Amino acid sequence: MFRLTKDGLKAKSEAQLRDLFQRATREIASNPRLSATFSNASTALLMIRDELARRGISPQ
């Protein structure tokens, strides 16, 4: 579901990043820990969180 790059995240608006953050959080919550979807969503969440932090925005 998530195929994000750091450069791709830099081009996203704050609203888009928050939406991606929520989507990744839902994917993590609804999939087993050892699944590929869980792993991909976890990696995406970390990248999104890093980009929000770089911009000085707190994820909600």
LUMDONU-875990 format. One record per residue: residue in three letters; z negated, y negated, x negated of N, C-alpha, C in turn. Coordinates in nm, 3 decimals. Example, Ala and Ser with C-alpha at 12.3 -4.5 7.8 and 13.67 -1.06 7.14 Angstrom:
2
<rec><aa>ALA</aa><n_up>-0.780</n_up><n_north>0.569</n_north><n_east>-1.319</n_east><ca_up>-0.780</ca_up><ca_north>0.450</ca_north><ca_east>-1.230</ca_east><c_up>-0.780</c_up><c_north>0.330</c_north><c_east>-1.320</c_east></rec>
<rec><aa>SER</aa><n_up>-0.708</n_up><n_north>0.225</n_north><n_east>-1.285</n_east><ca_up>-0.714</ca_up><ca_north>0.106</ca_north><ca_east>-1.367</ca_east><c_up>-0.787</c_up><c_north>-0.003</c_north><c_east>-1.290</c_east></rec>
//
This chain:
60
<rec><aa>MET</aa><n_up>0.000</n_up><n_north>0.119</n_north><n_east>-0.080</n_east><ca_up>0.000</ca_up><ca_north>0.000</ca_north><ca_east>0.000</ca_east><c_up>0.000</c_up><c_north>-0.126</c_north><c_east>-0.086</c_east></rec>
<rec><aa>PHE</aa><n_up>-0.076</n_up><n_north>-0.125</n_north><n_east>-0.191</n_east><ca_up>-0.088</ca_up><ca_north>-0.244</ca_north><ca_east>-0.273</ca_east><c_up>-0.011</c_up><c_north>-0.228</c_north><c_east>-0.404</c_east></rec>
<rec><aa>ARG</aa><n_up>0.082</n_up><n_north>-0.314</n_north><n_east>-0.425</n_east><ca_up>0.156</ca_up><ca_north>-0.319</ca_north><ca_east>-0.551</ca_east><c_up>0.153</c_up><c_north>-0.464</c_north><c_east>-0.596</c_east></rec>
<rec><aa>LEU</aa><n_up>0.044</n_up><n_north>-0.499</n_north><n_east>-0.658</n_east><ca_up>0.021</ca_up><ca_north>-0.638</ca_north><ca_east>-0.697</ca_east><c_up>0.026</c_up><c_north>-0.652</c_north><c_east>-0.848</c_east></rec>
<rec><aa>THR</aa><n_up>0.067</n_up><n_north>-0.769</n_north><n_east>-0.891</n_east><ca_up>0.060</ca_up><ca_north>-0.804</ca_north><ca_east>-1.033</ca_east><c_up>-0.021</c_up><c_north>-0.931</c_north><c_east>-1.046</c_east></rec>
<rec><aa>LYS</aa><n_up>-0.073</n_up><n_north>-0.956</n_north><n_east>-1.164</n_east><ca_up>-0.150</ca_up><ca_north>-1.078</ca_north><ca_east>-1.186</ca_east><c_up>-0.064</c_up><c_north>-1.201</c_north><c_east>-1.162</c_east></rec>
<rec><aa>ASP</aa><n_up>0.061</n_up><n_north>-1.197</n_north><n_east>-1.207</n_east><ca_up>0.150</ca_up><ca_north>-1.311</ca_north><ca_east>-1.185</ca_east><c_up>0.181</c_up><c_north>-1.328</c_north><c_east>-1.037</c_east></rec>
<rec><aa>GLY</aa><n_up>0.197</n_up><n_north>-1.218</n_north><n_east>-0.966</n_east><ca_up>0.223</ca_up><ca_north>-1.224</ca_north><ca_east>-0.823</ca_east><c_up>0.107</c_up><c_north>-1.286</c_north><c_east>-0.747</c_east></rec>
<rec><aa>LEU</aa><n_up>-0.015</n_up><n_north>-1.253</n_north><n_east>-0.791</n_east><ca_up>-0.133</ca_up><ca_north>-1.309</ca_north><ca_east>-0.726</ca_east><c_up>-0.147</c_up><c_north>-1.459</c_north><c_east>-0.753</c_east></rec>
<rec><aa>LYS</aa><n_up>-0.105</n_up><n_north>-1.503</n_north><n_east>-0.871</n_east><ca_up>-0.113</ca_up><ca_north>-1.645</ca_north><ca_east>-0.903</ca_east><c_up>-0.025</c_up><c_north>-1.728</c_north><c_east>-0.811</c_east></rec>
<rec><aa>ALA</aa><n_up>0.082</n_up><n_north>-1.669</n_north><n_east>-0.759</n_east><ca_up>0.175</ca_up><ca_north>-1.741</ca_north><ca_east>-0.672</ca_east><c_up>0.128</c_up><c_north>-1.744</c_north><c_east>-0.526</c_east></rec>
<rec><aa>LYS</aa><n_up>0.026</n_up><n_north>-1.666</n_north><n_east>-0.492</n_east><ca_up>-0.021</ca_up><ca_north>-1.659</ca_north><ca_east>-0.355</ca_east><c_up>-0.114</c_up><c_north>-1.777</c_north><c_east>-0.322</c_east></rec>
<rec><aa>SER</aa><n_up>-0.114</n_up><n_north>-1.814</n_north><n_east>-0.195</n_east><ca_up>-0.204</ca_up><ca_north>-1.920</ca_north><ca_east>-0.148</ca_east><c_up>-0.344</c_up><c_north>-1.862</c_north><c_east>-0.131</c_east></rec>
<rec><aa>GLU</aa><n_up>-0.440</n_up><n_north>-1.951</n_north><n_east>-0.113</n_east><ca_up>-0.578</ca_up><ca_north>-1.907</ca_north><ca_east>-0.091</ca_east><c_up>-0.586</c_up><c_north>-1.819</c_north><c_east>0.034</c_east></rec>
<rec><aa>ALA</aa><n_up>-0.519</n_up><n_north>-1.859</n_north><n_east>0.139</n_east><ca_up>-0.522</ca_up><ca_north>-1.781</ca_north><ca_east>0.264</ca_east><c_up>-0.462</c_up><c_north>-1.642</c_north><c_east>0.243</c_east></rec>
<rec><aa>GLN</aa><n_up>-0.354</n_up><n_north>-1.634</n_north><n_east>0.168</n_east><ca_up>-0.292</ca_up><ca_north>-1.504</ca_north><ca_east>0.140</ca_east><c_up>-0.385</c_up><c_north>-1.416</c_north><c_east>0.058</c_east></rec>
<rec><aa>LEU</aa><n_up>-0.453</n_up><n_north>-1.475</n_north><n_east>-0.040</n_east><ca_up>-0.546</ca_up><ca_north>-1.398</ca_north><ca_east>-0.122</ca_east><c_up>-0.663</c_up><c_north>-1.346</c_north><c_east>-0.037</c_east></rec>
<rec><aa>ARG</aa><n_up>-0.715</n_up><n_north>-1.432</n_north><n_east>0.050</n_east><ca_up>-0.825</ca_up><ca_north>-1.389</ca_north><ca_east>0.137</ca_east><c_up>-0.780</c_up><c_north>-1.276</c_north><c_east>0.229</c_east></rec>
<rec><aa>ASP</aa><n_up>-0.659</n_up><n_north>-1.284</n_north><n_east>0.281</n_east><ca_up>-0.606</ca_up><ca_north>-1.180</ca_north><ca_east>0.366</ca_east><c_up>-0.592</c_up><c_north>-1.049</c_north><c_east>0.289</c_east></rec>
<rec><aa>LEU</aa><n_up>-0.537</n_up><n_north>-1.056</n_north><n_east>0.169</n_east><ca_up>-0.524</ca_up><ca_north>-0.937</ca_north><ca_east>0.085</ca_east><c_up>-0.662</c_up><c_north>-0.877</c_north><c_east>0.053</c_east></rec>
<rec><aa>PHE</aa><n_up>-0.759</n_up><n_north>-0.964</n_north><n_east>0.027</n_east><ca_up>-0.894</ca_up><ca_north>-0.919</ca_north><ca_east>-0.002</ca_east><c_up>-0.950</c_up><c_north>-0.840</c_north><c_east>0.117</c_east></rec>
<rec><aa>GLN</aa><n_up>-0.932</n_up><n_north>-0.892</n_north><n_east>0.237</n_east><ca_up>-0.981</ca_up><ca_north>-0.822</ca_north><ca_east>0.357</ca_east><c_up>-0.907</c_up><c_north>-0.690</c_north><c_east>0.378</c_east></rec>
<rec><aa>ARG</aa><n_up>-0.776</n_up><n_north>-0.690</n_north><n_east>0.357</n_east><ca_up>-0.698</ca_up><ca_north>-0.567</ca_north><ca_east>0.374</ca_east><c_up>-0.743</c_up><c_north>-0.460</c_north><c_east>0.274</c_east></rec>
<rec><aa>ALA</aa><n_up>-0.765</n_up><n_north>-0.500</n_north><n_east>0.150</n_east><ca_up>-0.809</ca_up><ca_north>-0.405</ca_north><ca_east>0.048</ca_east><c_up>-0.948</c_up><c_north>-0.351</c_north><c_east>0.082</c_east></rec>
<rec><aa>THR</aa><n_up>-1.034</n_up><n_north>-0.437</n_north><n_east>0.130</n_east><ca_up>-1.169</ca_up><ca_north>-0.395</ca_north><ca_east>0.168</ca_east><c_up>-1.163</c_up><c_north>-0.292</c_north><c_east>0.280</c_east></rec>
<rec><aa>ARG</aa><n_up>-1.078</n_up><n_north>-0.315</n_north><n_east>0.380</n_east><ca_up>-1.062</ca_up><ca_north>-0.219</ca_north><ca_east>0.490</ca_east><c_up>-1.007</c_up><c_north>-0.086</c_north><c_east>0.440</c_east></rec>
<rec><aa>GLU</aa><n_up>-0.911</n_up><n_north>-0.091</n_north><n_east>0.349</n_east><ca_up>-0.853</ca_up><ca_north>0.033</ca_north><ca_east>0.293</ca_east><c_up>-0.960</c_up><c_north>0.114</c_north><c_east>0.219</c_east></rec>
<rec><aa>ILE</aa><n_up>-1.043</n_up><n_north>0.045</n_north><n_east>0.144</n_east><ca_up>-1.150</ca_up><ca_north>0.113</ca_north><ca_east>0.071</ca_east><c_up>-1.247</c_up><c_north>0.180</c_north><c_east>0.168</c_east></rec>
<rec><aa>ALA</aa><n_up>-1.282</n_up><n_north>0.108</n_north><n_east>0.274</n_east><ca_up>-1.378</ca_up><ca_north>0.160</ca_north><ca_east>0.371</ca_east><c_up>-1.324</c_up><c_north>0.278</c_north><c_east>0.451</c_east></rec>
<rec><aa>SER</aa><n_up>-1.194</n_up><n_north>0.285</n_north><n_east>0.469</n_east><ca_up>-1.139</ca_up><ca_north>0.387</ca_north><ca_east>0.558</ca_east><c_up>-1.076</c_up><c_north>0.507</c_north><c_east>0.486</c_east></rec>
<rec><aa>ASN</aa><n_up>-1.091</n_up><n_north>0.514</n_north><n_east>0.356</n_east><ca_up>-1.032</ca_up><ca_north>0.626</ca_north><ca_east>0.281</ca_east><c_up>-1.135</c_up><c_north>0.696</c_north><c_east>0.194</c_east></rec>
<rec><aa>PRO</aa><n_up>-1.118</n_up><n_north>0.825</n_north><n_east>0.172</n_east><ca_up>-1.210</ca_up><ca_north>0.900</ca_north><ca_east>0.086</ca_east><c_up>-1.206</c_up><c_north>0.847</c_north><c_east>-0.058</c_east></rec>
<rec><aa>ARG</aa><n_up>-1.319</n_up><n_north>0.852</n_north><n_east>-0.124</n_east><ca_up>-1.332</ca_up><ca_north>0.796</ca_north><ca_east>-0.259</ca_east><c_up>-1.234</c_up><c_north>0.855</c_north><c_east>-0.360</c_east></rec>
<rec><aa>LEU</aa><n_up>-1.198</n_up><n_north>0.978</n_north><n_east>-0.346</n_east><ca_up>-1.112</ca_up><ca_north>1.043</ca_north><ca_east>-0.445</ca_east><c_up>-0.964</c_up><c_north>1.036</c_north><c_east>-0.410</c_east></rec>
<rec><aa>SER</aa><n_up>-0.930</n_up><n_north>0.958</n_north><n_east>-0.309</n_east><ca_up>-0.789</ca_up><ca_north>0.949</ca_north><ca_east>-0.269</ca_east><c_up>-0.715</c_up><c_north>0.844</c_north><c_east>-0.352</c_east></rec>
<rec><aa>ALA</aa><n_up>-0.585</n_up><n_north>0.859</n_north><n_east>-0.359</n_east><ca_up>-0.502</ca_up><ca_north>0.761</ca_north><ca_east>-0.431</ca_east><c_up>-0.507</c_up><c_north>0.625</c_north><c_east>-0.362</c_east></rec>
<rec><aa>THR</aa><n_up>-0.514</n_up><n_north>0.624</n_north><n_east>-0.230</n_east><ca_up>-0.520</ca_up><ca_north>0.498</ca_north><ca_east>-0.155</ca_east><c_up>-0.647</c_up><c_north>0.422</c_north><c_east>-0.190</c_east></rec>
<rec><aa>PHE</aa><n_up>-0.759</n_up><n_north>0.493</n_north><n_east>-0.198</n_east><ca_up>-0.887</ca_up><ca_north>0.431</ca_north><ca_east>-0.235</ca_east><c_up>-0.877</c_up><c_north>0.370</c_north><c_east>-0.375</c_east></rec>
<rec><aa>SER</aa><n_up>-0.820</n_up><n_north>0.447</n_north><n_east>-0.467</n_east><ca_up>-0.806</ca_up><ca_north>0.401</ca_north><ca_east>-0.605</ca_east><c_up>-0.718</c_up><c_north>0.277</c_north><c_east>-0.613</c_east></rec>
<rec><aa>ASN</aa><n_up>-0.604</n_up><n_north>0.279</n_north><n_east>-0.545</n_east><ca_up>-0.512</ca_up><ca_north>0.164</ca_north><ca_east>-0.547</ca_east><c_up>-0.576</c_up><c_north>0.042</c_north><c_east>-0.485</c_east></rec>
<rec><aa>ALA</aa><n_up>-0.646</n_up><n_north>0.061</n_north><n_east>-0.373</n_east><ca_up>-0.711</ca_up><ca_north>-0.052</ca_north><ca_east>-0.306</ca_east><c_up>-0.824</c_up><c_north>-0.108</c_north><c_east>-0.392</c_east></rec>
<rec><aa>SER</aa><n_up>-0.896</n_up><n_north>-0.022</n_north><n_east>-0.462</n_east><ca_up>-1.004</ca_up><ca_north>-0.068</ca_north><ca_east>-0.550</ca_east><c_up>-0.950</c_up><c_north>-0.153</c_north><c_east>-0.664</c_east></rec>
<rec><aa>THR</aa><n_up>-0.841</n_up><n_north>-0.109</n_north><n_east>-0.722</n_east><ca_up>-0.778</ca_up><ca_north>-0.185</ca_north><ca_east>-0.830</ca_east><c_up>-0.727</c_up><c_north>-0.318</c_north><c_east>-0.778</c_east></rec>
<rec><aa>ALA</aa><n_up>-0.664</n_up><n_north>-0.316</n_north><n_east>-0.661</n_east><ca_up>-0.613</ca_up><ca_north>-0.440</ca_north><ca_east>-0.601</ca_east><c_up>-0.728</c_up><c_north>-0.535</c_north><c_east>-0.572</c_east></rec>
<rec><aa>LEU</aa><n_up>-0.839</n_up><n_north>-0.483</n_north><n_east>-0.521</n_east><ca_up>-0.954</ca_up><ca_north>-0.567</ca_north><ca_east>-0.488</ca_east><c_up>-1.008</c_up><c_north>-0.637</c_north><c_east>-0.613</c_east></rec>
<rec><aa>LEU</aa><n_up>-1.015</n_up><n_north>-0.565</n_north><n_east>-0.722</n_east><ca_up>-1.061</ca_up><ca_north>-0.626</ca_north><ca_east>-0.847</ca_east><c_up>-0.967</c_up><c_north>-0.737</c_north><c_east>-0.894</c_east></rec>
<rec><aa>MET</aa><n_up>-0.838</n_up><n_north>-0.712</n_north><n_east>-0.884</n_east><ca_up>-0.741</ca_up><ca_north>-0.814</ca_north><ca_east>-0.926</ca_east><c_up>-0.749</c_up><c_north>-0.938</c_north><c_east>-0.836</c_east></rec>
<rec><aa>ILE</aa><n_up>-0.762</n_up><n_north>-0.916</n_north><n_east>-0.707</n_east><ca_up>-0.771</ca_up><ca_north>-1.028</ca_north><ca_east>-0.612</ca_east><c_up>-0.900</c_up><c_north>-1.105</c_north><c_east>-0.637</c_east></rec>
<rec><aa>ARG</aa><n_up>-1.010</n_up><n_north>-1.033</n_north><n_east>-0.656</n_east><ca_up>-1.139</ca_up><ca_north>-1.098</ca_north><ca_east>-0.683</ca_east><c_up>-1.131</c_up><c_north>-1.182</c_north><c_east>-0.811</c_east></rec>
<rec><aa>ASP</aa><n_up>-1.065</n_up><n_north>-1.129</n_north><n_east>-0.914</n_east><ca_up>-1.050</ca_up><ca_north>-1.203</ca_north><ca_east>-1.040</ca_east><c_up>-0.969</c_up><c_north>-1.331</c_north><c_east>-1.019</c_east></rec>
<rec><aa>GLU</aa><n_up>-0.863</n_up><n_north>-1.323</n_north><n_east>-0.940</n_east><ca_up>-0.779</ca_up><ca_north>-1.441</ca_north><ca_east>-0.914</ca_east><c_up>-0.857</c_up><c_north>-1.545</c_north><c_east>-0.833</c_east></rec>
<rec><aa>LEU</aa><n_up>-0.932</n_up><n_north>-1.501</n_north><n_east>-0.733</n_east><ca_up>-1.013</ca_up><ca_north>-1.595</ca_north><ca_east>-0.656</ca_east><c_up>-1.117</c_up><c_north>-1.662</c_north><c_east>-0.746</c_east></rec>
<rec><aa>ALA</aa><n_up>-1.180</n_up><n_north>-1.584</n_north><n_east>-0.833</n_east><ca_up>-1.280</ca_up><ca_north>-1.639</ca_north><ca_east>-0.924</ca_east><c_up>-1.216</c_up><c_north>-1.739</c_north><c_east>-1.022</c_east></rec>
<rec><aa>ARG</aa><n_up>-1.096</n_up><n_north>-1.707</n_north><n_east>-1.068</n_east><ca_up>-1.026</ca_up><ca_north>-1.798</ca_north><ca_east>-1.159</ca_east><c_up>-1.002</c_up><c_north>-1.933</c_north><c_east>-1.093</c_east></rec>
<rec><aa>ARG</aa><n_up>-0.979</n_up><n_north>-1.930</n_north><n_east>-0.961</n_east><ca_up>-0.958</ca_up><ca_north>-2.053</ca_north><ca_east>-0.887</ca_east><c_up>-1.087</c_up><c_north>-2.119</c_north><c_east>-0.839</c_east></rec>
<rec><aa>GLY</aa><n_up>-1.200</n_up><n_north>-2.053</n_north><n_east>-0.865</n_east><ca_up>-1.328</ca_up><ca_north>-2.108</ca_north><ca_east>-0.823</ca_east><c_up>-1.356</c_up><c_north>-2.089</c_north><c_east>-0.675</c_east></rec>
<rec><aa>ILE</aa><n_up>-1.298</n_up><n_north>-1.986</n_north><n_east>-0.617</n_east><ca_up>-1.313</ca_up><ca_north>-1.956</ca_north><ca_east>-0.474</ca_east><c_up>-1.397</c_up><c_north>-1.830</c_north><c_east>-0.460</c_east></rec>
<rec><aa>SER</aa><n_up>-1.491</n_up><n_north>-1.835</n_north><n_east>-0.368</n_east><ca_up>-1.574</ca_up><ca_north>-1.718</ca_north><ca_east>-0.342</ca_east><c_up>-1.512</c_up><c_north>-1.635</c_north><c_east>-0.231</c_east></rec>
<rec><aa>PRO</aa><n_up>-1.489</n_up><n_north>-1.505</n_north><n_east>-0.254</n_east><ca_up>-1.433</ca_up><ca_north>-1.422</ca_north><ca_east>-0.146</ca_east><c_up>-1.536</c_up><c_north>-1.406</c_north><c_east>-0.036</c_east></rec>
<rec><aa>GLN</aa><n_up>-1.488</n_up><n_north>-1.405</n_north><n_east>0.088</n_east><ca_up>-1.581</ca_up><ca_north>-1.392</ca_north><ca_east>0.201</ca_east><c_up>-1.549</c_up><c_north>-1.274</c_north><c_east>0.285</c_east></rec>
//
